[in-house]
């Protein structure tokens, strides 16, 4: 899904949702220039349906690809050198992070993006809130990262359907409120 030989930093999500629009705009403006200065061939791929006008406007920037709706995000994640979740506004579990971890991709995210995923940092998700820290962490992972298998293990242990059903079943058997 990307030009051959160019490492891709990928963000996935509904691109008409305010929190996602804010995230990609902030990342593209505040972190991407440092990443591209260090690694000029890097592209930032924004993969998701209904890109709002501010997101579509990013497509004109050097190194930014805006896909719009795709039939399947898995090929984009599979070819991602790094997946980012630079969410400044977020609550709960961010499926975009779980999807990247399930695909065994290195993930760089803000604390907001992983607040609903206990164990994310221990499973190799690099958590940074400042743009400079995000950029440095992405560059580090573009240069080589072996944390992705730990992220996949986390998803398989805690976030599969069966793992979640087991938690609910245990609560029910103990008579605890669910």
C-alpha positions in Angstrom: 0.0 0.0 0.0 3.0 2.4 0.2 5.8 3.3 -2.2 8.4 0.6 -2.2 11.5 1.2 0.0 9.9 4.0 2.0 9.2 3.4 5.7 5.7 4.2 6.7 4.5 5.7 10.0 0.8 4.8 10.1 -2.3 6.2 11.9 -5.7 4.4 11.6 -9.1 5.6 12.5 -12.3 7.4 11.4 -10.9 10.6 10.0 -14.0 12.7 10.6 -13.8 12.2 14.3 -12.5 15.3 16.1 -9.9 13.5 18.3 -8.4 11.7 15.3 -8.3 14.9 13.2 -6.6 16.7 16.1 -4.1 13.8 16.5 -3.0 13.6 12.9 -2.8 17.4 12.5 -0.7 17.8 15.6 1.6 14.9 14.7 2.0 16.1 11.1 2.8 19.6 12.2 4.8 19.0 15.4 6.5 15.7 15.1 6.7 14.7 11.4 9.2 17.5 10.4 11.8 16.1 12.9 11.2 12.5 11.7 11.6 13.5 8.0 14.7 15.6 8.8 16.3 12.5 10.3 14.8 10.0 7.8 13.6 11.9 4.7 12.1 8.8 2.9 9.6 8.3 5.7 5.9 8.7 4.9 3.1 9.4 7.3 0.1 7.4 6.2 -3.3 8.4 7.5 -5.6 5.5 6.9 -9.3 5.9 7.6 -12.7 6.7 6.3 -14.2 10.1 5.7 -11.1 12.4 6.0 -12.3 15.8 7.2 -11.1 18.8 5.2 -8.2 19.5 7.6 -7.0 15.9 7.1 -7.4 16.1 3.3 -5.3 19.3 3.4 -2.4 17.3 5.0 -2.2 15.2 1.8 -0.5 18.1 0.1 2.4 18.1 2.6 5.6 16.3 1.7 5.6 12.7 2.9 1.9 12.6 3.9 -0.5 10.0 2.4 -4.2 10.2 3.1 -6.0 7.1 2.0 -9.6 7.7 2.8 -11.7 4.6 3.3 -9.9 1.3 2.7 -11.5 -2.2 2.4 -9.1 -3.6 5.0 -6.6 -1.8 7.2 -4.5 -5.0 7.8 -2.3 -4.5 4.8 -1.5 -1.0 5.9 -0.7 -2.1 9.4 1.3 -5.1 8.2 3.6 -2.8 6.1 3.9 -0.1 8.8 7.3 0.4 10.2 5.7 2.1 13.2 2.1 2.8 14.2 1.4 6.0 16.0 -1.5 7.0 18.2 -0.8 10.6 19.2 -4.1 11.2 20.7 -4.4 14.3 22.9 -8.1 13.6 23.4 -9.1 10.0 24.3 -11.0 7.9 26.7 -11.3 4.2 27.2 -9.8 1.4 25.1 -8.3 2.6 21.8 -8.9 -0.2 19.3 -6.4 1.3 16.9 -3.7 0.5 19.5 -4.9 -3.0 20.0 -5.1 -3.6 16.3 -1.5 -2.5 15.8 -0.3 -4.7 18.7 -2.3 -7.7 17.3 -0.4 -7.2 14.0 2.9 -7.2 16.0 3.8 -3.6 14.9 5.9 -1.2 17.0 3.6 1.4 18.6 4.3 4.9 19.8 1.4 6.6 21.6 0.4 9.2 24.0 -0.6 8.3 27.5 -4.2 9.2 26.6 -4.2 6.6 23.8 -3.2 3.8 26.2 -5.0 4.7 29.4 -7.6 2.0 28.8 -5.0 -0.7 28.0 -3.3 -1.9 31.2 0.1 -3.4 30.4 0.6 -1.5 27.2 3.9 0.1 28.3 5.2 -3.2 29.6 4.4 -4.8 26.3 6.6 -2.4 24.4 4.3 0.5 23.5 6.4 3.6 23.8 4.5 6.3 25.6 5.4 9.9 24.9 3.2 13.0 25.3 5.4 15.8 23.9 5.9 16.1 20.1 9.7 15.9 20.5 9.5 12.7 22.5 7.1 11.2 19.9 9.4 12.1 17.1 12.5 10.7 18.9 10.6 7.5 19.7 9.4 7.0 16.1 12.9 7.6 14.8 14.3 5.1 17.3 11.8 2.5 16.1 12.4 3.2 12.5 16.0 2.4 13.1 15.1 -1.0 14.6 12.7 -2.3 17.2 12.0 -5.7 18.7 9.1 -4.8 21.1 6.3 -5.9 18.7 6.1 -9.5 19.7 5.5 -8.5 23.3 2.5 -6.4 22.2 1.0 -9.2 20.2 1.4 -11.5 23.3 -0.5 -8.9 25.4 -3.4 -8.8 22.9 -3.5 -12.6 22.8 -3.4 -13.0 26.6 -5.8 -10.2 27.6 -7.8 -8.8 24.7 -9.2 -11.7 22.6 -12.9 -12.3 22.7 -12.3 -15.5 24.7 -10.1 -13.7 27.2 -12.8 -11.1 27.7 -15.5 -13.7 28.0 -13.4 -15.5 30.7 -13.2 -12.3 32.8 -17.0 -11.8 32.6 -17.6 -15.5 33.4 -15.3 -15.4 36.4 -17.2 -12.3 37.7 -20.6 -14.0 37.2 -19.4 -17.2 39.0 -18.2 -15.1 42.0 -21.5 -13.3 42.0 -19.8 -10.0 41.5 -21.6 -7.2 39.6 -20.5 -7.1 35.9 
